[in-house]
Amino acid sequence: MTLRLRQSMSVKKILFLTGTRADYGKLKALMQAVDSSPEFELNIFATGMHMQRRFGMTVNEVKKSGFKDIYTYINQNHGDSMDIVLAKTVTGLSDYCKELQPELLVVHGDRVEALAGAIVGSMNNILVGHIEGGEVSGTIDELIRHSVSKLAHQHLVCNQSAYNRLLQLGENPDHIHIIGSPDMDVMVSKDLPSLAETKEHYELEFNDYAILLHHPVTTEVDDIEHQVHQITNAIIDSKLNYIAILPNNDHGSDSILKVYNDKLIGQKNIKVFPSIRFEYFLTLLKHCQFIIGNSSAGIREAPVYGIPTINIGSRQNNRAFAESVINVAENTEQILRQIQSIRGRRFTPSVDFGEGDSAKKFLSVISQNSFWSTSKQKLFFDLSVH
């Protein structure tokens, strides 16, 4: 056996699962850290929204990043419910893991693909690492996030609050590591594209603009179309320039797409995109007048830049809120009033999710022997007896 072969046998295979443009934006820095280390072999399982043309076929952005081992899998047809998507993802990922045999499966957040990854890993004796567990999400996403945490073996969390919630869930403190939010690594990077470059890339002629990013609330599907009419009425009545980005593919997204198609597409002061690359999105966010909708970008990323957020409806209930976040109901008059009062304001940057060194901390955690000796048999860590 040659030295090279012995070395390759000692390299640990790490599989990242990504299903959306959002989770990829957060995982990319961690993927790059793993890819640059001689101790690990990076593999990527790309599925979900990445594989859907109507949402921008964002798997192409994953491929453009230069990663070599990317496995693509279509886990849904239009109209599939979340349980069907879960089942299909479990099937495809399980087959792939049996072929690849990774030592670690990394999942992020609260999407159904993350739940599938945690199920496959935990039931096949594969170590599961969960990024950004221990947070509150609102709607069904919160149920998924905590379920993923209970199935995962190791937790890479954003802050002390998330750490404390995982303790309440009975997770072993030795398996919880505060690394910050990985998107902070990108947000504070000096390598973000310039505003001029971004505007040229997306053919934007606006000098001043706001960002509209609104997702369906799966527990309010019967009301979504009415809610979006209220939002778009305010958008149109404000007569401002907007960059509108299509929602995620959760149940109810068709209602949003229908309203956008009927009312926004064709408006001279509104440009609608199926998706925007994360680095370009951050540049646009950093220079916008405000962000409006119910995206976590308004709760997590915008406050870091001091950008105002008009947060609409219930999707982000109980999440951390900075002073720059204004909450409003799905009502045209109320929304328009907030638009008129908040546009152009700037707030003191609020940072509660790390300092831009998450990838370094992540690599440090997974380089420890104790990480890899984690038992696949999880036990409830009872705070009352420790």
N, C-alpha and C positions, 0 to 999 in steps of 0.2 A: 504494500500500500504506500503510495507516494505521500509526501508531506502535504501537497495540495489537497489530496483526497481526505486526509485526516482533518485538515482545517475546514473543509467544506462540511464535513459531518458535524463539526462542533458549532457551525453557524445556526442560529435559531430562526425558524421561519415565523414571521409575524404577518398576520393577515388583517388588513383594514377593510371594514365594510362601509361603503358609502352609498346612500340612496338619494341624496338631494344636493342641489347646489349649495345649500346652507351648511350642511354638515361637512361637505368637502372643503369649504372655505376654512372651517375650523380645524379639520384634520390634516390639511396639507402641510403645515409646518412640522407636525409630528411625523408625517410620512417622510418628509425630506430629511429629518434627523435620523430616522431609522435607515433610510437608503444610503446615507453617508457613512454609516458605521460598519466596519468590517465584521462586527460581532453578529449582525442580523441580516436576514434576507427579507426584503419588502415584497409583499404581495397585496393586490387590491382586488376586491370583489365589488364591481360597480353595477348597480341595479336601480330600481325605482324610477324616479323622475329623470334620472340621467339618460334613460333609454327611450324617452318619449319625445317625439318630434314637436308636438304642440307646446311643450315646455322648453324648447330650445336644444334638445339633444345634447345636454351638457356633459355627457360622457366624453365628447370631443375636447372639452376643457381639461378633463383628467388626462387624456392622452397627450395633449399639448404640453403638459407639465414635464414630460420627459421620463416618466416612470415606465419601467419595462414590463413588469409582470402584472398586467391588468386583465382580469377575467370579467367579461360582460354577460349579464343575464337579464332577460326580460321577465319580470315577475308579475306583470299584470296586463290585462286588457282593459280598454275603456269601459268604465262602469262597474268594475270589480269592487266589491265591498272590502273593508279593511281585513276582515277575517280570511277572506279568500286570498288577498295579497300576502297575508302572514303565512298561510299554508303553502303557497307557491314559493315564497322566499325560503322557507324552511327546507322544502324539497330540493331546490336548486343549490342552496348553500351547503346542505348536508352532503350531497353528492360531490361537490367540489372539495369540501374538507376531507372527505375520505380519500380523495385522490392526492391532495396537497399535503395533508397531515401537518398542519401548522401547530406550533407550540403555544401560540398566543393569538387570540381573536379579539380585535379592538373594535368596539362599537361606540357610537356617540348618541347622547341625548335621549329623545323621547319619541322617535319615529317607529313605525311598525317594523321597518327593516332592522332596527336595533334590537327589538324584541326577538325577532327571528334569529339574529346572530347569537343573542344570549341563550336562547333555547338550544340551538344547535351545539354551541360550545359546551354548555353545562351538561348536556345529555350525551356528549361524546368524549368526556374527560379532556376537553381542551380548555386551557386557562382563558378566562374571559376578563378583559379589562374594559371598564366603562368610563368614558369621558363625560364630565359634567353631570354626574349623578347628584342626588341630594338636593335638587332644586325644585321649586314649584313651577308648574307650567300653565295650569288652567286647562279646562276642558278634559277630554279623554287622554290628552298627551301626558298629563300628570300621572294617571294610572299606569300608563306604559313606562314612563321613566322609573317609577319606584319598582315596578315589576322587573325591569331590566337590572336594577340595582340588586334585587334579591337573588337573581340568577348569576350575577357577576361575582368573580372571586377577588378582583382588585379594582380599586376606585381611584380615579384621577380627577379631583374636584377643583372648583374655582376658588373657593374661599372658606372661611371658618364656619359660616352659616350652613353651607352645604355639608361640611364635615359633621356638624352637630346633628343635622337631620338624619344622616346615615347611621349615626350612633343610635338614634331613636328607633331606627329600623332594625337594630340588632346586628349591625355590621361591626366586625373586628377593627378596632382603631389602628392596629398594625397594618391593616390592608387599605387604609384610606390615606391618600397623599394629596396635599394641596399644591397644585402646580399652576393655578391661575387658568384663565380661559385662553385656549390656543389662538383664537382670532386676534388677541392682543398682540401677538408676535407680528402679525401682518399689519395691524393698525398703526403701530409705532415704527414700522419699518421705513427706512429712508429710500426704499426701492419702489414705493408706490408710483404708479404712472402720474404724470402731471395732469392738471385739469385740461390744459390745451390738448394734450395727447388723447385724453379720454373723450373729449368732445369731438375730436376728429375721428376717432375710432367708431363712435356711435352716431356720427353725423348730426351732432347737436348744435343748434345755432342760438340756444338760449343763453343770455348772460346771467339772468336770475331765474331760479326754478325751485320747485319743491319736489319731493319724492312721494309717490303713492304706492304703498305696498300693503295689501289687505288679503288675509287668508280666510277660508271658511272656518266657522266654528261648528264642529261635527254634531254637537248636541243641540244646535239651533238651525238645522237644515231647512225647516219649513219657513223660517223668517229671513233667510239669507238674501233672497232677491229683493225684498222690501228694504232691508238694511243697506244693501249696496246702492239702491236707487237713492236713498237719503244721502249717502256719501258722495255719489257722483253728481247729484244736484248741487251740493255745496261746492264741489270742485269746479264745476262749470260756472256757477254763479260768481265765484271768486275772481274769475278772469285772469288768474295767474298762469304761469307756465308750469307744466308738470311733466315729470318722467314717471310713467306708470309701469310697474313690473307685474307680470302675471302672477297669480297666487300659486301655492303648492297644489298638489293633486289630491288633497283630502276630499272626502265626500262633501259635496256642496260646491266644489270649484266650478262646475258647469254653470251654476247660477251666476257666479261672478263674471265668468267669461262672456256669458250672454249679455249682461248689462254693459260690460266694457265694449263689446262689439257693437251694440246698439247705440251707445251714447258717447264713448270716448274716441274710438278709432275714427280718424278723419278730422278730428278737431285740430286746428292749426297750432294751438298752444299746448297740445298734449301729445307726447310721443309714448307709444306703448311698446314694451319689449317683452318677449317671452322669458328672457333671462339676461342678466348682466354678470360678467365675470367678477368674482369677489373683489379682486384688487381694484378694478375699475369702479365697482360699486362703492367701495370705501372712499375713493377720491371724490365721487359725486356726492356722497353723504357729507363728507368733510366741508364741502363748499355750498351745500344747499341752504335754502332759507329755513326749511323745516321738513320733517318727515311725518306723514300722516297715514293712518291705517291701524293695523293691529299686529304688526310683525315684531318679533323679538328684537329686531335691529333697532327699533325705536326705544327699547328698554335697555338693551345691552350696549350696542355700539354708539348710537347717537350721543348719549351723555358723555362718553369719553371725549368727544370733540366739542362738547358744549352746545350741540345742535338741539333746537326745540323739537319736541315730539307731541303730536296730537294723537293720543292713544284712544281708539274708538272701540267701545263695546267691552265684552267680558273675557276675551281670549287670554289676556295677560293678567287676569285677576290674581292678586296676592303675590305678584312678583316684585322684586326690588324696584323701587321707583326713585329716581333722582328728581331734583327740583325742576329740571327742564322738561319733565313729562307731565302733560296736561291730559286728564281723563275726561272723556265726553261720551254721551250716549249716541246711538245711531239716529240722530235728528238733524235735519238739514240746517235749521236756524242756529242750533247750538254749535254745530261744526263750523259754520260760516263765521260765527262770532269769534270763535277761537282762532280761526285762520287770520282774521283781520287784526286780532290783538297780539298774536305771537310771531308773525312772520318777520324775519330779519333780526330778531333778538338773539343774543348770545348769552350763555350761562357759564359759570365756572365749571371746568371739566370735572367729571365725577368718575373716579376709578375705584372699583370694588372687585375687579376680576383679574388681578395680576398686573405685572409690570413689563410684559413682553418677553419673558424668558421661559415660557411654558415648555417649549420643545427641549430646551436644555435640561429642565427639571424632569421632564418625562424620560429622557434618555438616561438620566442619572438613576431614576427609580428602576427602570427595567434592566439596568446593568448590574443590579445587586443580586447576589446569589439567593438571598432570602425571598426575592420576588418569585423566582422560578421554583422554589421549593414549597410554594403555597399548596396546601392540601386541596384537592378537587372536591373533597367532602366538606361542605360548608356546615357550620354550626351557628346557632343563634348566640350572639354575644349579649348576655343579660347584664345590663348595667346595675341591676339591683344586687348582684352577687359579686361584682368586681369593684 
